[in-house]
Amino acid sequence: MTTFEYNQCVDAHADAVYRFVLKNIRDDDSAQDIVQDAFMRMWERREEISGEKSKSYLFTTAYHLLIDTVRHQERFTELNHTSHDFYSESSSYFDLQDILNQAVEQLPPDQKMVLLLRDYEGYSYQEIGEITGLNESQVKVYIYRARLFLKKYIGRLEVVI
């Protein structure tokens, strides 16, 4: 990969990688650090990476850095588990996007990752498999289960009202 191709990659994919990471960890500073580390690793290995594979390499690296960051944070912080009964009749939401975001946050990490890569970033099943290291069948199952959970979650009347 040449310096020109690297700069094109930064221009073309920096925002998408940042959105992907931020959707998963909801921490702006950590997301910026992960994206910066992913680009730094790509720069260090630029001679080994072809320009055509730069996007895949970048998302794969960001994915692995994200997993490492989440695991590191889980060791030092207590997880906050939200109950499905968190919503009461007194709290009403009119914005479906907020409800959808809250539902996505409750997905298991693997399902959340593949769903975001597929539905938010538009990757194919094969590309998601390459990024996450899962086979195509596993990717399809995780996406199906995530969508099923979202459908059930949003389908509950007390959540939407």
C-alpha atoms as a printed R data frame, in Angstrom:
    type eleno elety resid chain resno       x       y      z
1   ATOM     1    CA   MET     A     1   0.000   0.000  0.000
2   ATOM     2    CA   THR     A     2   1.378   3.362 -0.949
3   ATOM     3    CA   THR     A     3   1.123   6.517  1.137
4   ATOM     4    CA   PHE     A     4  -1.440   7.855 -1.321
5   ATOM     5    CA   GLU     A     5  -3.599   4.713 -0.952
6   ATOM     6    CA   TYR     A     6  -3.293   4.941  2.825
7   ATOM     7    CA   ASN     A     7  -4.468   8.558  2.801
8   ATOM     8    CA   GLN     A     8  -7.364   7.620  0.525
9   ATOM     9    CA   CYS     A     9  -8.293   4.859  2.958
10  ATOM    10    CA   VAL     A    10  -8.283   7.308  5.858
11  ATOM    11    CA   ASP     A    11 -10.502   9.727  3.947
12  ATOM    12    CA   ALA     A    12 -12.888   7.036  2.778
13  ATOM    13    CA   HIS     A    13 -13.274   4.878  5.888
14  ATOM    14    CA   ALA     A    14 -12.427   6.853  9.032
15  ATOM    15    CA   ASP     A    15 -16.003   7.950  9.681
16  ATOM    16    CA   ALA     A    16 -17.475   4.490  9.087
17  ATOM    17    CA   VAL     A    17 -14.979   2.811 11.410
18  ATOM    18    CA   TYR     A    18 -15.596   5.455 14.067
19  ATOM    19    CA   ARG     A    19 -19.392   5.018 13.831
20  ATOM    20    CA   PHE     A    20 -19.034   1.258 14.076
21  ATOM    21    CA   VAL     A    21 -16.830   1.434 17.158
22  ATOM    22    CA   LEU     A    22 -18.872   4.175 18.834
23  ATOM    23    CA   LYS     A    23 -22.120   2.240 18.336
24  ATOM    24    CA   ASN     A    24 -20.566  -0.658 20.209
25  ATOM    25    CA   ILE     A    25 -18.961   1.031 23.190
26  ATOM    26    CA   ARG     A    26 -20.780   4.370 23.536
27  ATOM    27    CA   ASP     A    27 -17.626   6.134 24.713
28  ATOM    28    CA   ASP     A    28 -16.305   8.858 22.431
29  ATOM    29    CA   ASP     A    29 -12.762   8.898 23.812
30  ATOM    30    CA   SER     A    30 -12.348   5.127 23.677
31  ATOM    31    CA   ALA     A    31 -13.801   5.036 20.170
32  ATOM    32    CA   GLN     A    32 -11.330   7.661 18.971
33  ATOM    33    CA   ASP     A    33  -8.458   5.743 20.564
34  ATOM    34    CA   ILE     A    34  -9.510   2.480 18.924
35  ATOM    35    CA   VAL     A    35  -9.836   4.097 15.487
36  ATOM    36    CA   GLN     A    36  -6.469   5.800 15.878
37  ATOM    37    CA   ASP     A    37  -4.840   2.524 16.945
38  ATOM    38    CA   ALA     A    38  -6.411   0.706 13.980
39  ATOM    39    CA   PHE     A    39  -5.032   3.267 11.528
40  ATOM    40    CA   MET     A    40  -1.671   3.216 13.274
41  ATOM    41    CA   ARG     A    41  -1.454  -0.577 12.947
42  ATOM    42    CA   MET     A    42  -2.429  -0.328  9.318
43  ATOM    43    CA   TRP     A    43   0.309   2.269  8.753
44  ATOM    44    CA   GLU     A    44   2.876   0.028 10.425
45  ATOM    45    CA   ARG     A    45   1.885  -2.876  8.140
46  ATOM    46    CA   ARG     A    46   1.185  -0.809  5.015
47  ATOM    47    CA   GLU     A    47   3.824  -2.670  3.007
48  ATOM    48    CA   GLU     A    48   2.044  -5.997  3.619
49  ATOM    49    CA   ILE     A    49  -1.482  -4.753  2.848
50  ATOM    50    CA   SER     A    50  -2.823  -4.247 -0.651
51  ATOM    51    CA   GLY     A    51  -4.964  -1.210 -1.371
52  ATOM    52    CA   GLU     A    52  -7.962  -3.405 -2.233
53  ATOM    53    CA   LYS     A    53  -7.891  -5.110  1.171
54  ATOM    54    CA   SER     A    54  -7.381  -1.939  3.216
55  ATOM    55    CA   LYS     A    55 -11.038  -1.538  4.237
56  ATOM    56    CA   SER     A    56 -11.330  -5.147  5.350
57  ATOM    57    CA   TYR     A    57  -8.036  -4.971  7.237
58  ATOM    58    CA   LEU     A    58  -9.074  -1.729  8.921
59  ATOM    59    CA   PHE     A    59 -12.446  -3.006 10.126
60  ATOM    60    CA   THR     A    60 -10.939  -6.313 11.242
61  ATOM    61    CA   THR     A    61  -8.261  -4.515 13.243
62  ATOM    62    CA   ALA     A    62 -10.810  -2.122 14.762
63  ATOM    63    CA   TYR     A    63 -13.040  -5.078 15.641
64  ATOM    64    CA   HIS     A    64 -10.231  -6.887 17.459
65  ATOM    65    CA   LEU     A    65  -9.158  -3.716 19.271
66  ATOM    66    CA   LEU     A    66 -12.776  -3.149 20.270
67  ATOM    67    CA   ILE     A    67 -13.043  -6.665 21.694
68  ATOM    68    CA   ASP     A    68  -9.800  -6.180 23.627
69  ATOM    69    CA   THR     A    69 -11.018  -2.851 25.007
70  ATOM    70    CA   VAL     A    70 -14.368  -4.259 26.082
71  ATOM    71    CA   ARG     A    71 -12.729  -7.223 27.787
72  ATOM    72    CA   HIS     A    72 -10.295  -4.923 29.550
73  ATOM    73    CA   GLN     A    73 -13.091  -2.648 30.744
74  ATOM    74    CA   GLU     A    74 -15.164  -5.611 31.948
75  ATOM    75    CA   ARG     A    75 -12.326  -6.697 34.208
76  ATOM    76    CA   PHE     A    76 -12.208  -3.371 35.988
77  ATOM    77    CA   THR     A    77 -15.826  -2.260 36.029
78  ATOM    78    CA   GLU     A    78 -18.980  -3.928 37.178
79  ATOM    79    CA   LEU     A    79 -21.464  -4.570 34.441
80  ATOM    80    CA   ASN     A    80 -24.750  -2.748 34.653
81  ATOM    81    CA   HIS     A    81 -27.469  -5.198 33.722
82  ATOM    82    CA   THR     A    82 -30.720  -3.549 32.776
83  ATOM    83    CA   SER     A    83 -33.909  -5.388 33.393
84  ATOM    84    CA   HIS     A    84 -36.467  -5.850 30.664
85  ATOM    85    CA   ASP     A    85 -39.000  -4.460 33.130
86  ATOM    86    CA   PHE     A    86 -37.082  -1.176 33.300
87  ATOM    87    CA   TYR     A    87 -39.779   0.627 31.366
88  ATOM    88    CA   SER     A    88 -42.924   1.454 33.238
89  ATOM    89    CA   GLU     A    89 -46.181   2.917 32.047
90  ATOM    90    CA   SER     A    90 -45.117   6.353 33.243
91  ATOM    91    CA   SER     A    91 -42.158   6.526 30.871
92  ATOM    92    CA   SER     A    92 -43.216   7.090 27.316
93  ATOM    93    CA   TYR     A    93 -41.060   7.259 24.253
94  ATOM    94    CA   PHE     A    94 -42.159   8.587 20.937
95  ATOM    95    CA   ASP     A    95 -38.863   8.188 19.154
96  ATOM    96    CA   LEU     A    96 -38.476   4.711 17.733
97  ATOM    97    CA   GLN     A    97 -34.769   5.340 17.098
98  ATOM    98    CA   ASP     A    98 -34.147   5.724 20.851
99  ATOM    99    CA   ILE     A    99 -36.029   2.511 21.553
100 ATOM   100    CA   LEU     A   100 -34.113   0.695 18.831
101 ATOM   101    CA   ASN     A   101 -30.775   1.944 20.196
102 ATOM   102    CA   GLN     A   102 -31.721   0.769 23.683
103 ATOM   103    CA   ALA     A   103 -32.702  -2.625 22.301
104 ATOM   104    CA   VAL     A   104 -29.421  -2.943 20.378
105 ATOM   105    CA   GLU     A   105 -27.524  -2.169 23.588
106 ATOM   106    CA   GLN     A   106 -29.105  -5.213 25.246
107 ATOM   107    CA   LEU     A   107 -27.908  -7.652 22.578
108 ATOM   108    CA   PRO     A   108 -25.014 -10.004 23.362
109 ATOM   109    CA   PRO     A   109 -21.711  -8.583 22.035
110 ATOM   110    CA   ASP     A   110 -21.333 -11.029 19.127
111 ATOM   111    CA   GLN     A   111 -24.871 -10.438 17.903
112 ATOM   112    CA   LYS     A   112 -24.497  -6.703 18.299
113 ATOM   113    CA   MET     A   113 -21.262  -6.635 16.286
114 ATOM   114    CA   VAL     A   114 -22.572  -8.600 13.329
115 ATOM   115    CA   LEU     A   115 -25.886  -6.744 13.291
116 ATOM   116    CA   LEU     A   116 -24.151  -3.365 13.230
117 ATOM   117    CA   LEU     A   117 -21.761  -4.473 10.510
118 ATOM   118    CA   ARG     A   118 -24.637  -5.797  8.394
119 ATOM   119    CA   ASP     A   119 -27.440  -3.281  8.954
120 ATOM   120    CA   TYR     A   120 -25.557  -0.097  9.780
121 ATOM   121    CA   GLU     A   121 -22.409  -0.500  7.675
122 ATOM   122    CA   GLY     A   122 -23.814  -2.652  4.859
123 ATOM   123    CA   TYR     A   123 -21.253  -5.462  4.808
124 ATOM   124    CA   SER     A   124 -22.030  -8.803  3.188
125 ATOM   125    CA   TYR     A   125 -22.160 -11.984  5.261
126 ATOM   126    CA   GLN     A   126 -18.820 -13.062  3.815
127 ATOM   127    CA   GLU     A   127 -17.150  -9.737  4.670
128 ATOM   128    CA   ILE     A   128 -18.524  -9.871  8.218
129 ATOM   129    CA   GLY     A   129 -17.129 -13.378  8.540
130 ATOM   130    CA   GLU     A   130 -13.700 -12.161  7.448
131 ATOM   131    CA   ILE     A   131 -13.802  -9.237  9.876
132 ATOM   132    CA   THR     A   132 -15.018 -11.184 12.904
133 ATOM   133    CA   GLY     A   133 -13.399 -14.546 12.208
134 ATOM   134    CA   LEU     A   134 -16.780 -16.307 12.191
135 ATOM   135    CA   ASN     A   135 -17.980 -18.534  9.388
136 ATOM   136    CA   GLU     A   136 -20.823 -17.337  7.185
137 ATOM   137    CA   SER     A   137 -23.373 -19.642  8.843
138 ATOM   138    CA   GLN     A   138 -22.555 -18.288 12.296
139 ATOM   139    CA   VAL     A   139 -22.898 -14.734 11.009
140 ATOM   140    CA   LYS     A   140 -26.339 -15.490  9.593
141 ATOM   141    CA   VAL     A   141 -27.470 -17.149 12.827
142 ATOM   142    CA   TYR     A   142 -26.258 -14.236 14.969
143 ATOM   143    CA   ILE     A   143 -27.986 -11.709 12.719
144 ATOM   144    CA   TYR     A   144 -31.208 -13.757 12.742
145 ATOM   145    CA   ARG     A   145 -31.186 -14.028 16.542
146 ATOM   146    CA   ALA     A   146 -30.436 -10.333 16.954
147 ATOM   147    CA   ARG     A   147 -33.260  -9.324 14.617
148 ATOM   148    CA   LEU     A   148 -35.636 -11.725 16.362
149 ATOM   149    CA   PHE     A   149 -34.771 -10.177 19.730
150 ATOM   150    CA   LEU     A   150 -35.246  -6.653 18.337
151 ATOM   151    CA   LYS     A   151 -38.591  -7.602 16.839
152 ATOM   152    CA   LYS     A   152 -39.813  -9.033 20.142
153 ATOM   153    CA   TYR     A   153 -38.416  -6.117 22.130
154 ATOM   154    CA   ILE     A   154 -39.917  -3.412 19.949
155 ATOM   155    CA   GLY     A   155 -43.133  -5.383 19.527
156 ATOM   156    CA   ARG     A   156 -43.958  -5.056 23.202
157 ATOM   157    CA   LEU     A   157 -46.579  -2.345 23.595
158 ATOM   158    CA   GLU     A   158 -45.279  -1.043 26.933
159 ATOM   159    CA   VAL     A   159 -41.887  -0.288 25.364
160 ATOM   160    CA   VAL     A   160 -43.219   1.742 22.470
161 ATOM   161    CA   ILE     A   161 -45.888   3.662 24.369
